[in-house]
């Protein structure tokens, strides 16, 4: 069972973890990444115990973000082949 329901606005963005976090009663942090949110994941887990929370958010807020940043699909062919 989920420990709690938490709105994304009440969570804190952690630059180091690259994840939204929320204090866990065990002293660690519940964590969920933007990738998780884009995929529709709504469970933020604590790495130190078995608790988790259900994150309440608008999936569209995160879905848009991805389509704008798709620019790593063009591998450059710069293989220098030494032919004697
Ligand atoms: Zn915990």
PDB file of the backbone (N, CA, C, O) and the ligand in Angstrom, with CONECT records:
HET     ZN  A 101       1
ATOM      1  N   UNK A   1       0.828  -1.207   0.000  1.00  0.00           N
ATOM      2  CA  UNK A   1       0.000   0.000   0.000  1.00  0.00           C
ATOM      3  C   UNK A   1       0.862   1.257   0.000  1.00  0.00           C
ATOM      4  O   UNK A   1       1.921   1.292   0.627  1.00  0.00           O
ATOM      5  N   UNK A   2       0.411   2.272  -0.696  1.00  0.00           N
ATOM      6  CA  UNK A   2       1.150   3.525  -0.770  1.00  0.00           C
ATOM      7  C   UNK A   2       1.164   4.225   0.590  1.00  0.00           C
ATOM      8  O   UNK A   2       0.152   4.288   1.287  1.00  0.00           O
ATOM      9  N   UNK A   3       2.318   4.740   0.938  1.00  0.00           N
ATOM     10  CA  UNK A   3       2.459   5.438   2.222  1.00  0.00           C
ATOM     11  C   UNK A   3       1.629   6.711   2.234  1.00  0.00           C
ATOM     12  O   UNK A   3       1.011   7.057   3.241  1.00  0.00           O
ATOM     13  N   UNK A   4       1.624   7.417   1.073  1.00  0.00           N
ATOM     14  CA  UNK A   4       0.900   8.678   1.019  1.00  0.00           C
ATOM     15  C   UNK A   4       0.695   9.093  -0.436  1.00  0.00           C
ATOM     16  O   UNK A   4       1.338   8.564  -1.342  1.00  0.00           O
ATOM     17  N   UNK A   5      -0.197  10.031  -0.641  1.00  0.00           N
ATOM     18  CA  UNK A   5      -0.359  10.650  -1.951  1.00  0.00           C
ATOM     19  C   UNK A   5       0.229  12.056  -1.871  1.00  0.00           C
ATOM     20  O   UNK A   5      -0.130  12.833  -0.987  1.00  0.00           O
ATOM     21  N   UNK A   6       1.127  12.379  -2.791  1.00  0.00           N
ATOM     22  CA  UNK A   6       1.797  13.678  -2.728  1.00  0.00           C
ATOM     23  C   UNK A   6       1.718  14.358  -4.093  1.00  0.00           C
ATOM     24  O   UNK A   6       2.020  13.746  -5.117  1.00  0.00           O
ATOM     25  N   UNK A   7       1.313  15.620  -4.098  1.00  0.00           N
ATOM     26  CA  UNK A   7       1.280  16.360  -5.349  1.00  0.00           C
ATOM     27  C   UNK A   7       2.687  16.751  -5.762  1.00  0.00           C
ATOM     28  O   UNK A   7       3.543  17.025  -4.921  1.00  0.00           O
ATOM     29  N   UNK A   8       2.917  16.774  -7.078  1.00  0.00           N
ATOM     30  CA  UNK A   8       4.262  17.058  -7.586  1.00  0.00           C
ATOM     31  C   UNK A   8       4.742  18.430  -7.110  1.00  0.00           C
ATOM     32  O   UNK A   8       5.941  18.631  -6.918  1.00  0.00           O
ATOM     33  N   UNK A   9       3.827  19.364  -6.920  1.00  0.00           N
ATOM     34  CA  UNK A   9       4.221  20.707  -6.457  1.00  0.00           C
ATOM     35  C   UNK A   9       4.774  20.669  -5.037  1.00  0.00           C
ATOM     36  O   UNK A   9       5.550  21.537  -4.636  1.00  0.00           O
ATOM     37  N   UNK A  10       4.373  19.676  -4.302  1.00  0.00           N
ATOM     38  CA  UNK A  10       4.844  19.576  -2.923  1.00  0.00           C
ATOM     39  C   UNK A  10       6.171  18.825  -2.828  1.00  0.00           C
ATOM     40  O   UNK A  10       6.786  18.748  -1.764  1.00  0.00           O
ATOM     41  N   UNK A  11       6.597  18.273  -3.967  1.00  0.00           N
ATOM     42  CA  UNK A  11       7.885  17.587  -3.965  1.00  0.00           C
ATOM     43  C   UNK A  11       8.985  18.578  -4.335  1.00  0.00           C
ATOM     44  O   UNK A  11       8.716  19.666  -4.844  1.00  0.00           O
ATOM     45  N   UNK A  12      10.207  18.186  -4.074  1.00  0.00           N
ATOM     46  CA  UNK A  12      11.325  19.089  -4.312  1.00  0.00           C
ATOM     47  C   UNK A  12      12.249  18.518  -5.374  1.00  0.00           C
ATOM     48  O   UNK A  12      12.655  17.359  -5.295  1.00  0.00           O
ATOM     49  N   UNK A  13      12.587  19.345  -6.383  1.00  0.00           N
ATOM     50  CA  UNK A  13      13.518  18.898  -7.415  1.00  0.00           C
ATOM     51  C   UNK A  13      14.927  18.833  -6.842  1.00  0.00           C
ATOM     52  O   UNK A  13      15.424  19.806  -6.275  1.00  0.00           O
ATOM     53  N   UNK A  14      15.553  17.694  -6.992  1.00  0.00           N
ATOM     54  CA  UNK A  14      16.911  17.512  -6.479  1.00  0.00           C
ATOM     55  C   UNK A  14      17.876  17.419  -7.649  1.00  0.00           C
ATOM     56  O   UNK A  14      17.893  16.433  -8.387  1.00  0.00           O
ATOM     57  N   UNK A  15      18.683  18.470  -7.804  1.00  0.00           N
ATOM     58  CA  UNK A  15      19.600  18.560  -8.943  1.00  0.00           C
ATOM     59  C   UNK A  15      20.602  17.407  -8.946  1.00  0.00           C
ATOM     60  O   UNK A  15      20.960  16.881 -10.000  1.00  0.00           O
ATOM     61  N   UNK A  16      21.035  17.035  -7.780  1.00  0.00           N
ATOM     62  CA  UNK A  16      22.042  15.984  -7.650  1.00  0.00           C
ATOM     63  C   UNK A  16      21.507  14.628  -8.085  1.00  0.00           C
ATOM     64  O   UNK A  16      22.173  13.871  -8.791  1.00  0.00           O
ATOM     65  N   UNK A  17      20.309  14.348  -7.654  1.00  0.00           N
ATOM     66  CA  UNK A  17      19.699  13.055  -7.979  1.00  0.00           C
ATOM     67  C   UNK A  17      18.978  13.093  -9.309  1.00  0.00           C
ATOM     68  O   UNK A  17      18.613  12.050  -9.852  1.00  0.00           O
ATOM     69  N   UNK A  18      18.768  14.308  -9.846  1.00  0.00           N
ATOM     70  CA  UNK A  18      17.974  14.473 -11.062  1.00  0.00           C
ATOM     71  C   UNK A  18      16.599  13.820 -10.889  1.00  0.00           C
ATOM     72  O   UNK A  18      16.104  13.099 -11.755  1.00  0.00           O
ATOM     73  N   UNK A  19      16.018  14.106  -9.741  1.00  0.00           N
ATOM     74  CA  UNK A  19      14.730  13.497  -9.445  1.00  0.00           C
ATOM     75  C   UNK A  19      13.926  14.382  -8.496  1.00  0.00           C
ATOM     76  O   UNK A  19      14.479  15.200  -7.760  1.00  0.00           O
ATOM     77  N   UNK A  20      12.620  14.198  -8.533  1.00  0.00           N
ATOM     78  CA  UNK A  20      11.782  14.864  -7.552  1.00  0.00           C
ATOM     79  C   UNK A  20      11.824  14.032  -6.278  1.00  0.00           C
ATOM     80  O   UNK A  20      11.745  12.804  -6.311  1.00  0.00           O
ATOM     81  N   UNK A  21      11.949  14.726  -5.168  1.00  0.00           N
ATOM     82  CA  UNK A  21      12.095  14.007  -3.904  1.00  0.00           C
ATOM     83  C   UNK A  21      11.069  14.473  -2.880  1.00  0.00           C
ATOM     84  O   UNK A  21      10.515  15.569  -2.973  1.00  0.00           O
ATOM     85  N   UNK A  22      10.838  13.617  -1.915  1.00  0.00           N
ATOM     86  CA  UNK A  22       9.938  13.931  -0.812  1.00  0.00           C
ATOM     87  C   UNK A  22      10.447  13.164   0.408  1.00  0.00           C
ATOM     88  O   UNK A  22      10.806  11.991   0.302  1.00  0.00           O
ATOM     89  N   UNK A  23      10.478  13.824   1.560  1.00  0.00           N
ATOM     90  CA  UNK A  23      11.048  13.172   2.743  1.00  0.00           C
ATOM     91  C   UNK A  23      10.319  11.887   3.130  1.00  0.00           C
ATOM     92  O   UNK A  23       9.093  11.856   3.235  1.00  0.00           O
ATOM     93  N   UNK A  24      11.087  10.850   3.334  1.00  0.00           N
ATOM     94  CA  UNK A  24      10.531   9.580   3.797  1.00  0.00           C
ATOM     95  C   UNK A  24      10.675   9.536   5.318  1.00  0.00           C
ATOM     96  O   UNK A  24      11.656  10.052   5.855  1.00  0.00           O
ATOM     97  N   UNK A  25       9.725   8.936   6.014  1.00  0.00           N
ATOM     98  CA  UNK A  25       9.819   8.857   7.475  1.00  0.00           C
ATOM     99  C   UNK A  25      11.076   8.147   7.959  1.00  0.00           C
ATOM    100  O   UNK A  25      11.458   8.302   9.119  1.00  0.00           O
ATOM    101  N   UNK A  26      11.727   7.373   7.098  1.00  0.00           N
ATOM    102  CA  UNK A  26      12.933   6.663   7.535  1.00  0.00           C
ATOM    103  C   UNK A  26      14.153   7.576   7.517  1.00  0.00           C
ATOM    104  O   UNK A  26      15.225   7.194   7.986  1.00  0.00           O
ATOM    105  N   UNK A  27      13.990   8.793   6.972  1.00  0.00           N
ATOM    106  CA  UNK A  27      15.112   9.718   6.939  1.00  0.00           C
ATOM    107  C   UNK A  27      15.702   9.894   5.559  1.00  0.00           C
ATOM    108  O   UNK A  27      16.444  10.847   5.321  1.00  0.00           O
ATOM    109  N   UNK A  28      15.390   8.996   4.649  1.00  0.00           N
ATOM    110  CA  UNK A  28      15.861   9.116   3.273  1.00  0.00           C
ATOM    111  C   UNK A  28      14.806   9.878   2.460  1.00  0.00           C
ATOM    112  O   UNK A  28      13.935  10.542   3.022  1.00  0.00           O
ATOM    113  N   UNK A  29      14.900   9.773   1.140  1.00  0.00           N
ATOM    114  CA  UNK A  29      13.976  10.511   0.286  1.00  0.00           C
ATOM    115  C   UNK A  29      13.275   9.604  -0.706  1.00  0.00           C
ATOM    116  O   UNK A  29      13.894   8.746  -1.334  1.00  0.00           O
ATOM    117  N   UNK A  30      11.992   9.804  -0.834  1.00  0.00           N
ATOM    118  CA  UNK A  30      11.279   9.191  -1.950  1.00  0.00           C
ATOM    119  C   UNK A  30      11.786   9.868  -3.213  1.00  0.00           C
ATOM    120  O   UNK A  30      12.053  11.070  -3.205  1.00  0.00           O
ATOM    121  N   UNK A  31      11.922   9.115  -4.299  1.00  0.00           N
ATOM    122  CA  UNK A  31      12.470   9.690  -5.525  1.00  0.00           C
ATOM    123  C   UNK A  31      11.700   9.230  -6.751  1.00  0.00           C
ATOM    124  O   UNK A  31      11.287   8.075  -6.862  1.00  0.00           O
ATOM    125  N   UNK A  32      11.520  10.187  -7.682  1.00  0.00           N
ATOM    126  CA  UNK A  32      10.957   9.824  -8.979  1.00  0.00           C
ATOM    127  C   UNK A  32      11.578  10.758 -10.016  1.00  0.00           C
ATOM    128  O   UNK A  32      11.646  11.967  -9.799  1.00  0.00           O
ATOM    129  N   UNK A  33      12.026  10.208 -11.134  1.00  0.00           N
ATOM    130  CA  UNK A  33      12.699  11.017 -12.143  1.00  0.00           C
ATOM    131  C   UNK A  33      11.706  11.541 -13.171  1.00  0.00           C
ATOM    132  O   UNK A  33      10.570  11.074 -13.254  1.00  0.00           O
ATOM    133  N   UNK A  34      12.156  12.523 -13.954  1.00  0.00           N
ATOM    134  CA  UNK A  34      11.292  13.051 -15.007  1.00  0.00           C
ATOM    135  C   UNK A  34      10.982  11.975 -16.044  1.00  0.00           C
ATOM    136  O   UNK A  34       9.882  11.925 -16.595  1.00  0.00           O
ATOM    137  N   UNK A  35      11.968  11.114 -16.299  1.00  0.00           N
ATOM    138  CA  UNK A  35      11.731  10.023 -17.240  1.00  0.00           C
ATOM    139  C   UNK A  35      10.594   9.131 -16.758  1.00  0.00           C
ATOM    140  O   UNK A  35       9.741   8.707 -17.538  1.00  0.00           O
ATOM    141  N   UNK A  36      10.601   8.859 -15.467  1.00  0.00           N
ATOM    142  CA  UNK A  36       9.527   8.054 -14.899  1.00  0.00           C
ATOM    143  C   UNK A  36       8.180   8.732 -15.129  1.00  0.00           C
ATOM    144  O   UNK A  36       7.198   8.097 -15.513  1.00  0.00           O
ATOM    145  N   UNK A  37       8.164  10.052 -14.881  1.00  0.00           N
ATOM    146  CA  UNK A  37       6.917  10.799 -15.019  1.00  0.00           C
ATOM    147  C   UNK A  37       6.441  10.798 -16.461  1.00  0.00           C
ATOM    148  O   UNK A  37       5.243  10.692 -16.723  1.00  0.00           O
ATOM    149  N   UNK A  38       7.382  10.917 -17.406  1.00  0.00           N
ATOM    150  CA  UNK A  38       7.015  10.903 -18.826  1.00  0.00           C
ATOM    151  C   UNK A  38       6.398   9.578 -19.223  1.00  0.00           C
ATOM    152  O   UNK A  38       5.511   9.512 -20.074  1.00  0.00           O
ATOM    153  N   UNK A  39       6.882   8.533 -18.594  1.00  0.00           N
ATOM    154  CA  UNK A  39       6.383   7.197 -18.911  1.00  0.00           C
ATOM    155  C   UNK A  39       5.057   6.905 -18.210  1.00  0.00           C
ATOM    156  O   UNK A  39       4.460   5.844 -18.388  1.00  0.00           O
ATOM    157  N   UNK A  40       4.619   7.865 -17.418  1.00  0.00           N
ATOM    158  CA  UNK A  40       3.352   7.675 -16.739  1.00  0.00           C
ATOM    159  C   UNK A  40       3.493   7.032 -15.370  1.00  0.00           C
ATOM    160  O   UNK A  40       2.503   6.702 -14.718  1.00  0.00           O
ATOM    161  N   UNK A  41       4.738   6.860 -14.946  1.00  0.00           N
ATOM    162  CA  UNK A  41       4.968   6.282 -13.616  1.00  0.00           C
ATOM    163  C   UNK A  41       4.467   7.251 -12.549  1.00  0.00           C
ATOM    164  O   UNK A  41       4.665   8.460 -12.669  1.00  0.00           O
ATOM    165  N   UNK A  42       3.833   6.741 -11.531  1.00  0.00           N
ATOM    166  CA  UNK A  42       3.336   7.640 -10.489  1.00  0.00           C
ATOM    167  C   UNK A  42       3.774   7.190  -9.091  1.00  0.00           C
ATOM    168  O   UNK A  42       3.297   7.695  -8.074  1.00  0.00           O
ATOM    169  N   UNK A  43       4.686   6.236  -9.079  1.00  0.00           N
ATOM    170  CA  UNK A  43       5.174   5.743  -7.790  1.00  0.00           C
ATOM    171  C   UNK A  43       6.588   6.255  -7.535  1.00  0.00           C
ATOM    172  O   UNK A  43       7.495   6.006  -8.330  1.00  0.00           O
ATOM    173  N   UNK A  44       6.774   6.961  -6.440  1.00  0.00           N
ATOM    174  CA  UNK A  44       8.107   7.395  -6.025  1.00  0.00           C
ATOM    175  C   UNK A  44       8.554   6.496  -4.879  1.00  0.00           C
ATOM    176  O   UNK A  44       7.874   6.374  -3.860  1.00  0.00           O
ATOM    177  N   UNK A  45       9.716   5.869  -5.070  1.00  0.00           N
ATOM    178  CA  UNK A  45      10.175   4.910  -4.063  1.00  0.00           C
ATOM    179  C   UNK A  45      11.305   5.469  -3.220  1.00  0.00           C
ATOM    180  O   UNK A  45      12.059   6.344  -3.646  1.00  0.00           O
ATOM    181  N   UNK A  46      11.397   4.942  -2.024  1.00  0.00           N
ATOM    182  CA  UNK A  46      12.520   5.259  -1.152  1.00  0.00           C
ATOM    183  C   UNK A  46      13.562   4.157  -1.324  1.00  0.00           C
ATOM    184  O   UNK A  46      13.245   2.972  -1.215  1.00  0.00           O
ATOM    185  N   UNK A  47      14.820   4.555  -1.595  1.00  0.00           N
ATOM    186  CA  UNK A  47      15.863   3.543  -1.814  1.00  0.00           C
ATOM    187  C   UNK A  47      16.287   2.834  -0.534  1.00  0.00           C
ATOM    188  O   UNK A  47      16.961   1.806  -0.592  1.00  0.00           O
ATOM    189  N   UNK A  48      15.904   3.368   0.613  1.00  0.00           N
ATOM    190  CA  UNK A  48      16.395   2.818   1.878  1.00  0.00           C
ATOM    191  C   UNK A  48      15.384   1.949   2.617  1.00  0.00           C
ATOM    192  O   UNK A  48      15.746   1.230   3.549  1.00  0.00           O
ATOM    193  N   UNK A  49      14.126   2.011   2.209  1.00  0.00           N
ATOM    194  CA  UNK A  49      13.135   1.171   2.866  1.00  0.00           C
ATOM    195  C   UNK A  49      12.109   0.751   1.819  1.00  0.00           C
ATOM    196  O   UNK A  49      12.273   1.046   0.635  1.00  0.00           O
ATOM    197  N   UNK A  50      11.080   0.081   2.238  1.00  0.00           N
ATOM    198  CA  UNK A  50      10.140  -0.482   1.267  1.00  0.00           C
ATOM    199  C   UNK A  50       8.938   0.424   1.026  1.00  0.00           C
ATOM    200  O   UNK A  50       8.008   0.048   0.314  1.00  0.00           O
ATOM    201  N   UNK A  51       8.955   1.611   1.616  1.00  0.00           N
ATOM    202  CA  UNK A  51       7.825   2.513   1.452  1.00  0.00           C
ATOM    203  C   UNK A  51       7.838   3.183   0.079  1.00  0.00           C
ATOM    204  O   UNK A  51       8.886   3.292  -0.557  1.00  0.00           O
ATOM    205  N   UNK A  52       6.695   3.618  -0.361  1.00  0.00           N
ATOM    206  CA  UNK A  52       6.611   4.416  -1.583  1.00  0.00           C
ATOM    207  C   UNK A  52       5.401   5.325  -1.487  1.00  0.00           C
ATOM    208  O   UNK A  52       4.485   5.097  -0.697  1.00  0.00           O
ATOM    209  N   UNK A  53       5.422   6.377  -2.328  1.00  0.00           N
ATOM    210  CA  UNK A  53       4.295   7.300  -2.356  1.00  0.00           C
ATOM    211  C   UNK A  53       3.715   7.356  -3.766  1.00  0.00           C
ATOM    212  O   UNK A  53       4.394   7.042  -4.744  1.00  0.00           O
ATOM    213  N   UNK A  54       2.481   7.752  -3.851  1.00  0.00           N
ATOM    214  CA  UNK A  54       1.848   7.955  -5.151  1.00  0.00           C
ATOM    215  C   UNK A  54       1.924   9.445  -5.481  1.00  0.00           C
ATOM    216  O   UNK A  54       1.448  10.287  -4.720  1.00  0.00           O
ATOM    217  N   UNK A  55       2.531   9.752  -6.624  1.00  0.00           N
ATOM    218  CA  UNK A  55       2.715  11.143  -7.013  1.00  0.00           C
ATOM    219  C   UNK A  55       1.538  11.594  -7.862  1.00  0.00           C
ATOM    220  O   UNK A  55       1.148  10.923  -8.817  1.00  0.00           O
ATOM    221  N   UNK A  56       0.985  12.729  -7.502  1.00  0.00           N
ATOM    222  CA  UNK A  56      -0.142  13.278  -8.253  1.00  0.00           C
ATOM    223  C   UNK A  56       0.375  14.395  -9.151  1.00  0.00           C
ATOM    224  O   UNK A  56       0.894  15.401  -8.667  1.00  0.00           O
ATOM    225  N   UNK A  57       0.231  14.211 -10.465  1.00  0.00           N
ATOM    226  CA  UNK A  57       0.741  15.216 -11.393  1.00  0.00           C
ATOM    227  C   UNK A  57      -0.024  15.136 -12.704  1.00  0.00           C
ATOM    228  O   UNK A  57      -0.775  14.195 -12.956  1.00  0.00           O
ATOM    229  N   UNK A  58       0.191  16.155 -13.530  1.00  0.00           N
ATOM    230  CA  UNK A  58      -0.428  16.185 -14.836  1.00  0.00           C
ATOM    231  C   UNK A  58       0.568  15.642 -15.865  1.00  0.00           C
ATOM    232  O   UNK A  58       1.581  16.282 -16.147  1.00  0.00           O
ATOM    233  N   UNK A  59       0.291  14.499 -16.407  1.00  0.00           N
ATOM    234  CA  UNK A  59       1.232  13.824 -17.308  1.00  0.00           C
ATOM    235  C   UNK A  59       1.601  14.690 -18.505  1.00  0.00           C
ATOM    236  O   UNK A  59       2.709  14.583 -19.030  1.00  0.00           O
ATOM    237  N   UNK A  60       0.688  15.542 -18.937  1.00  0.00           N
ATOM    238  CA  UNK A  60       0.951  16.381 -20.110  1.00  0.00           C
ATOM    239  C   UNK A  60       2.077  17.384 -19.847  1.00  0.00           C
ATOM    240  O   UNK A  60       2.781  17.790 -20.771  1.00  0.00           O
ATOM    241  N   UNK A  61       2.236  17.772 -18.607  1.00  0.00           N
ATOM    242  CA  UNK A  61       3.296  18.721 -18.269  1.00  0.00           C
ATOM    243  C   UNK A  61       4.665  18.156 -18.599  1.00  0.00           C
ATOM    244  O   UNK A  61       5.604  18.901 -18.879  1.00  0.00           O
ATOM    245  N   UNK A  62       4.774  16.840 -18.565  1.00  0.00           N
ATOM    246  CA  UNK A  62       6.074  16.223 -18.783  1.00  0.00           C
ATOM    247  C   UNK A  62       6.181  15.610 -20.170  1.00  0.00           C
ATOM    248  O   UNK A  62       7.285  15.453 -20.691  1.00  0.00           O
ATOM    249  N   UNK A  63       5.075  15.269 -20.763  1.00  0.00           N
ATOM    250  CA  UNK A  63       5.080  14.660 -22.092  1.00  0.00           C
ATOM    251  C   UNK A  63       5.609  15.646 -23.127  1.00  0.00           C
ATOM    252  O   UNK A  63       6.354  15.259 -24.027  1.00  0.00           O
ATOM    253  N   UNK A  64       5.233  16.909 -23.007  1.00  0.00           N
ATOM    254  CA  UNK A  64       5.657  17.931 -23.961  1.00  0.00           C
ATOM    255  C   UNK A  64       7.167  18.104 -23.969  1.00  0.00           C
ATOM    256  O   UNK A  64       7.784  18.298 -25.017  1.00  0.00           O
ATOM    257  N   UNK A  65       7.730  18.030 -22.817  1.00  0.00           N
ATOM    258  CA  UNK A  65       9.139  18.295 -22.641  1.00  0.00           C
ATOM    259  C   UNK A  65      10.019  17.455 -23.556  1.00  0.00           C
ATOM    260  O   UNK A  65      11.037  17.935 -24.056  1.00  0.00           O
ATOM    261  N   UNK A  66       9.641  16.238 -23.769  1.00  0.00           N
ATOM    262  CA  UNK A  66      10.503  15.299 -24.476  1.00  0.00           C
ATOM    263  C   UNK A  66      10.596  15.576 -25.977  1.00  0.00           C
ATOM    264  O   UNK A  66      11.680  15.511 -26.556  1.00  0.00           O
ATOM    265  N   UNK A  67       9.474  15.880 -26.596  1.00  0.00           N
ATOM    266  CA  UNK A  67       9.453  16.051 -28.049  1.00  0.00           C
ATOM    267  C   UNK A  67      10.340  17.205 -28.505  1.00  0.00           C
ATOM    268  O   UNK A  67      10.748  17.267 -29.665  1.00  0.00           O
ATOM    269  N   UNK A  68      10.631  18.109 -27.587  1.00  0.00           N
ATOM    270  CA  UNK A  68      11.457  19.264 -27.946  1.00  0.00           C
ATOM    271  C   UNK A  68      12.954  18.959 -27.864  1.00  0.00           C
ATOM    272  O   UNK A  68      13.783  19.690 -28.405  1.00  0.00           O
ATOM    273  N   UNK A  69      13.269  17.891 -27.194  1.00  0.00           N
ATOM    274  CA  UNK A  69      14.680  17.614 -26.955  1.00  0.00           C
ATOM    275  C   UNK A  69      15.180  16.357 -27.673  1.00  0.00           C
ATOM    276  O   UNK A  69      16.109  15.700 -27.205  1.00  0.00           O
ATOM    277  N   UNK A  70      14.581  16.038 -28.772  1.00  0.00           N
ATOM    278  CA  UNK A  70      15.008  14.842 -29.498  1.00  0.00           C
ATOM    279  C   UNK A  70      16.030  15.230 -30.560  1.00  0.00           C
ATOM    280  O   UNK A  70      15.667  15.454 -31.715  1.00  0.00           O
ATOM    281  N   UNK A  71      17.256  15.307 -30.195  1.00  0.00           N
ATOM    282  CA  UNK A  71      18.247  15.755 -31.163  1.00  0.00           C
ATOM    283  C   UNK A  71      19.493  14.878 -31.169  1.00  0.00           C
ATOM    284  O   UNK A  71      20.506  15.232 -31.772  1.00  0.00           O
ATOM    285  N   UNK A  72      19.416  13.758 -30.511  1.00  0.00           N
ATOM    286  CA  UNK A  72      20.595  12.904 -30.433  1.00  0.00           C
ATOM    287  C   UNK A  72      20.491  11.670 -31.328  1.00  0.00           C
ATOM    288  O   UNK A  72      21.086  10.629 -31.048  1.00  0.00           O
ATOM    289  N   UNK A  73      19.730  11.808 -32.400  1.00  0.00           N
ATOM    290  CA  UNK A  73      19.497  10.626 -33.230  1.00  0.00           C
ATOM    291  C   UNK A  73      20.291  10.649 -34.529  1.00  0.00           C
ATOM    292  O   UNK A  73      20.021   9.856 -35.432  1.00  0.00           O
ATOM    293  N   UNK A  74      21.245  11.527 -34.633  1.00  0.00           N
ATOM    294  CA  UNK A  74      22.027  11.601 -35.864  1.00  0.00           C
ATOM    295  C   UNK A  74      23.512  11.342 -35.596  1.00  0.00           C
ATOM    296  O   UNK A  74      24.297  12.276 -35.428  1.00  0.00           O
ATOM    297  N   UNK A  75      23.872  10.093 -35.559  1.00  0.00           N
ATOM    298  CA  UNK A  75      25.279   9.770 -35.334  1.00  0.00           C
ATOM    299  C   UNK A  75      26.138  10.177 -36.523  1.00  0.00           C
ATOM    300  O   UNK A  75      25.857   9.804 -37.662  1.00  0.00           O
ATOM    301  N   UNK A  76      27.156  10.922 -36.257  1.00  0.00           N
ATOM    302  CA  UNK A  76      28.006  11.379 -37.347  1.00  0.00           C
ATOM    303  C   UNK A  76      28.944  10.276 -37.807  1.00  0.00           C
ATOM    304  O   UNK A  76      29.548   9.570 -36.999  1.00  0.00           O
ATOM    305  N   UNK A  77      29.051  10.147 -39.103  1.00  0.00           N
ATOM    306  CA  UNK A  77      29.926   9.105 -39.637  1.00  0.00           C
ATOM    307  C   UNK A  77      31.301   9.686 -39.921  1.00  0.00           C
ATOM    308  O   UNK A  77      31.613  10.093 -41.040  1.00  0.00           O
ATOM    309  N   UNK A  78      32.074   9.709 -38.918  1.00  0.00           N
ATOM    310  CA  UNK A  78      33.400  10.303 -39.079  1.00  0.00           C
ATOM    311  C   UNK A  78      34.484   9.253 -38.861  1.00  0.00           C
ATOM    312  O   UNK A  78      35.480   9.493 -38.178  1.00  0.00           O
ATOM    313  N   UNK A  79      34.270   8.121 -39.441  1.00  0.00           N
ATOM    314  CA  UNK A  79      35.288   7.077 -39.292  1.00  0.00           C
ATOM    315  C   UNK A  79      36.359   7.245 -40.339  1.00  0.00           C
ATOM    316  O   UNK A  79      36.115   7.138 -41.541  1.00  0.00           O
ATOM    317  N   UNK A  80      37.514   7.503 -39.863  1.00  0.00           N
ATOM    318  CA  UNK A  80      38.651   7.673 -40.774  1.00  0.00           C
ATOM    319  C   UNK A  80      39.292   6.310 -41.036  1.00  0.00           C
ATOM    320  O   UNK A  80      39.910   5.703 -40.161  1.00  0.00           O
ATOM    321  N   UNK A  81      39.123   5.871 -42.241  1.00  0.00           N
ATOM    322  CA  UNK A  81      39.704   4.571 -42.586  1.00  0.00           C
ATOM    323  C   UNK A  81      40.994   4.795 -43.372  1.00  0.00           C
ATOM    324  O   UNK A  81      40.991   5.383 -44.454  1.00  0.00           O
ATOM    325  N   UNK A  82      42.039   4.335 -42.828  1.00  0.00           N
ATOM    326  CA  UNK A  82      43.338   4.516 -43.483  1.00  0.00           C
ATOM    327  C   UNK A  82      43.545   3.425 -44.533  1.00  0.00           C
ATOM    328  O   UNK A  82      43.765   2.256 -44.217  1.00  0.00           O
ATOM    329  N   UNK A  83      43.467   3.845 -45.770  1.00  0.00           N
ATOM    330  CA  UNK A  83      43.696   2.882 -46.842  1.00  0.00           C
ATOM    331  C   UNK A  83      45.036   3.190 -47.484  1.00  0.00           C
ATOM    332  O   UNK A  83      45.249   4.291 -47.991  1.00  0.00           O
ATOM    333  N   UNK A  84      45.908   2.251 -47.464  1.00  0.00           N
ATOM    334  CA  UNK A  84      47.257   2.484 -47.989  1.00  0.00           C
ATOM    335  C   UNK A  84      47.303   2.344 -49.504  1.00  0.00           C
ATOM    336  O   UNK A  84      48.363   2.509 -50.107  1.00  0.00           O
TER     337      UNK A  84
HETATM  338 ZN    ZN A 101      12.411   5.273   3.510  1.00  0.00          ZN
END
